[in-house]
Each structure stands twice: as structure tokens, then as C-alpha cells.
Amino acid sequence: MTEVGKKPKCQFVHQNVSDVSAHEKNLRDRKLLLEQLNEMTQAAAKMERKEEDKSFTDVMEYNPETGNCYIPGLWNGNPPMAPVNAGYSEAVYELKKNLTQLLGSCGSTSNNILEFREWITSLWNAVKHENFIFSFRNSLVADAYMRLCTEYNKWEWEFKKEMYTWVTKAETKISNFGTVAATSEISDMKDFITVLKGEAATELTKWETMILDNLKKYFEQPEGHVYLVEGYREEFSNSIKSLRRQIERSVFNQLTATADIKQGMKELDKIKQNQTKEIEKAVHTLIDECRKKKVKMTDGELDESFNKMWTETLNTFSFSKLRTSDIFTSVSLQLQTNVSHKGSLACELLSKKRLKDCGLVPFTYTPKRWVKQMTNKVKGWFNWKDSQQDLADSIISACNDS
């Protein structure tokens, strides 16, 4: 708000005590409210990397004495037979009068009702299209959630790093299988892969249990407002189990692929040995035939005889042609798998257009209508369209270079 030149005035409307005359209790509640607002401001400022804002009044004009309005209940007793509380209308009238006085005391011709309405409309449009921060009760919950996400990302990174190291060592073992350097009592590749998958499952279970214990210990600590995100514990627990299944599939696929490559290289070596023997046999036969002629052959005749022998020998070999792969179908399937957790909109966008038809014309970023409205409000602060276009161009350039 400071960067766009706005410092709103705040009025809090509440019904937090049963007795409207309990002024001292209202005063205590107002002080407690200000302390909570300061704490929320510090949490929000930290998330927005604006840590110079240390208190609520740094970004909002708020007076604890005049910025609170207590509205009593509408009914005196339980409706429908209870009479209307006259103090309710008086309190609402005072609130309206205070709001009108605040708008009138702004002292700037730019701060008019029409602009106020436009700003409220733009804010509401932004709120409707927001996916993260406004789904929480307040900044303290968001801050606690982000702390938990940060810890979870550390655990996830350690898990993936350790399993990557394990898979690298396992691939080395598979590559060395059957050689003099390898020491193994197992002679069959399939049995060896089964043993490695069993070891991988043990390692995966160990890390899954460790991260679940870390999650349990995290919620047992008193700091960080962890009680505010207690409702997300099961969600993160399920994410850990899902992460284990995801890594397990990846590890098993890598082990199988490495074993297939090893087996393929073994068959390739066998084919090369057999064909080398056939070629050597044909060469020796040609040499014997040339010696039996007892006539000194010229270099041209030798080349002709060798080329004839080489062609006939190669024709006896059978070469299997490589199958043509449908790259577009494979990539489309992988894209659908990768964006499946991002919601139905991403999957819908992929299904509307074939991958073959993409990238034929230069990409141009077109902002949504609500983005245009927000851009117009902060025009001169930054150019949203150009920044998004530059981001898209840089991503496309990086993909073309790779």
C-alpha cells in the first residue's frame, strides 16, 4: 500500500463483550487487538519482504480509542417476540457518521467516492482470483503454513537427494554385474534386480517413517503458531505418503531401465562377436582364394575382390530396423501427468489443442480482464504485460537452447 501511495484509515466493528458499559474490558480488548494486529503485520511484512513495517499503524491509520465501534445486538432477548434494541440504531448511525467524516477529512480531490468504489471493485476482483493468501483466516495462519511448507520442502529435498545417491550406486552395481570387478552370489540379472528393489523399498520405508516423525515433532513444538495449521497435518501426512509412492515408482523404473540397457548391451556385444567372426572367416577365405590363383593381383583387383566379399558378407547379416517413436504422444502424456495436480483448467487447456499445433507462431501474452483492471490501477509502477511477455520469451529461449 505504501508503494502505491495509499494509507487506509481503519474502523473496527465488533461485538466482543456482553455488557456495552464495560468500558475497562473494552479497553483491554482494544489493546489486545492492537497487539494481535502488530503481530499479524510483522508476519505479513516478512512474507512480502517488507520487514521495515514493524507495526500495524505503519501501514494503516488506526487509533485504538476512536477506531473501534461497538454494535450491540439487534434484539433485546430472543426473537421473534423480543423487542428491537434502540441502542443498535444509534450505534449504526454513529458508525455511518464516523465513516463519512473520515472520507471528508481526506483533504484530497483524488480521494472521492467514485475512486473509492473503483478501488474496492479492483480489490474484490483480485480477491476472487487469488489462490493462496486469502484462503487463510489471517496472516498468522498464512505465516505458520509457510513455515510448515519450508520445513516440508527441506525434508522432501533430503529424501530425494538420498534416494538419488542410492539409485546412482545401484546403477553402478547393475552396470558392473557379471564382470570380474563385481562380487555377487547372484548370477541371474532378474534376481539381482529383485534384490535391489527390496533394498530400495527398505530405504524408502525408512525415510517415510523419518519424515512422518519429523512432522509429528513439528506439531509438538510450542513456537511458530503450529496450532493454527493443525487442520493441515493430515494433508501433509498424505503428501509424504504420496511422495514415497512417487519416488518408489521412479526408482523401480530407473532400476528396470538400467537392467534393460545392461541386457541390451550384452546382446549387442554377442552380436558384434558373432559378426566379427563371420567377417574374419570371409576375409581368410578371400585370402586363401587369392593365394590359390598363383597370379599376382593388382591393387584394383584386390579392392574389387574385397568389396565384393564385403557386400556379400553384409547381406548375410540381418539388421532389425528401429521402430519409429511417436514423440508428440509421449510428451503429451507426460505433460498431462505433470499438470494433473494443478487442477482441471490445466488439463482442459492441454486437451483443447494438439501438441503438434503449438509453437507454430510466436507466443504473445494476453492478460485476463481482471489483470487489466489491476494493471490500470498501478500503471507506472510496473508494466505487467511486458514482464509476463519477457518471462515467456526467456522460457521459450531456454527450451530452444537445451
Residue, then its C-alpha position, 0 to 999 in steps of 0.5 A: m500500500t505504501e508503494v502505491g501511495k495509499k494509507p487506509k484509515c481503519q474502523f473496527v466493528h465488533q461485538n466482543v463483550s456482553d455488557v456495552s458499559a464495560h468500558e475497562k474490558n473494552l479497553r483491554d480488548r482494544k489493546l489486545l487487538l492492537e497487539q494481535l494486529n502488530e503481530m499479524t503485520q510483522a508476519a505479513a511484512k516478512m512474507e512480502r519482504k517488507e520487514e521495515d513495517k514493524s507495526f500495524t499503524d505503519v501501514m494503516e491509520y488506526n487509533p485504538e480509542t476512536g477506531n473501534c465501534y461497538i454494535p450491540g445486538l439487534w434484539n433485546g432477548n430472543p426473537p421473534m417476540a423480543p423487542v428491537n434494541a434502540g441502542y443498535s440504531e444509534a450505534v449504526y448511525e454513529l458508525k455511518k457518521n464516523l465513516t463519512q467524516l473520515l472520507g471528508s477529512c481526506g483533504s484530497t480531490s483524488n480521494n472521492i467516492l467514485e475512486f473509492r468504489e473503483w478501488i474496492t471493485s479492483l480489490w474484490n476482483a483480485v480477491k476472487h482470483e487469488n489462490f493462496i493468501f486469502s484462503f487463510r483466516n489471517s496472516l498468522v495462519a498464512d505465516a505458520y503454513m509457510r513455515l510448515c511448507t519450508e520445513y516440508n520442502k527441506w525434508e522432501w529435498e533430503f529424501k530425494k537427494e538420498m534416494y538419488t545417491w542410492v539409485t546412482k550406486a545401484e546403477t553402478k552395481i547393475s552396470n558392473f554385474g557379471t564382470v570380474a570387478a563385481t562380487s555377487e552370489i547372484s548370477d541371474m540379472k532378474d534376481f539381482i534386480t529383485v534384490l535391489k528393489g527390496e533394498a530400495a523399498t527398505e530405504l524408502t520405508k525408512w525415510e517415510t517413517m523419518i519424515l512422518d516423525n519429523l512432522k509429528k515433532y513439528f506439531e509438538q513444538p510450542e513456537g511458530h503458531v503450529y496450532l493454527v495449521e493443525g487442520y493441515r497435518e493430515e494433508f501433509s501426512n498424505s503428501i509424504k505418503s504420496l511422495r514415497r509412492q512417487i519416488e518408489r515408482s521412479v526408482f523401480n523404473q530407473l532400476t528396470a531401465t538400467a537392467d534393460i540397457k545392461q541386457g541390451m548391451k550384452e546382446l549387442d556385444k554377442i552380436k558384434q562377436n558373432q559378426t566379427k567372426e563371420i567377417e574374419k572367416a570371409v576375409h581368410t577365405l578371400i585370402d586363401e582364394c587369392r593365394k590359390k590363383k598363383v597370379k599376382m593381383t593388382d591393387g584394383e583387383l584386390d579392392e574389387s575382390f574385397n568389396k565384393m566379399w564385403t557386400e556379400t558378407l553384409n547381406t548375410f547379416s540381418f539388421s532389425k530396423l528401429r521402430t519409429s517413436d511417436i514423440f508428440t504422444s509421449v510428451s503429451l502424456q507426460l505433460q498431462t501427468n505433470v499438470s494433473h495436480k494443478g487442477s482441471l483448467a490445466c488439463e482442459l487447456l492441454s486437451k483443447k489443442r494438439l501438441k503438434d499445433c503449438g509453437l507454430v507462431p510466436f507466443t504473445y501474452t494476453p492478460k485476463r480482464w481482471v489483470k487489466q483492471m489491476t494493471n490500470k490501477v498501478k500503471g507506472w509502477f510496473n508494466w505487467k504485460d511486458s514482464q509476463q511477455d519477457l518471462a515467456d520469451s526467456i522460457i521459450s529461449a531456454c527450451n530452444d537452447s537445451 
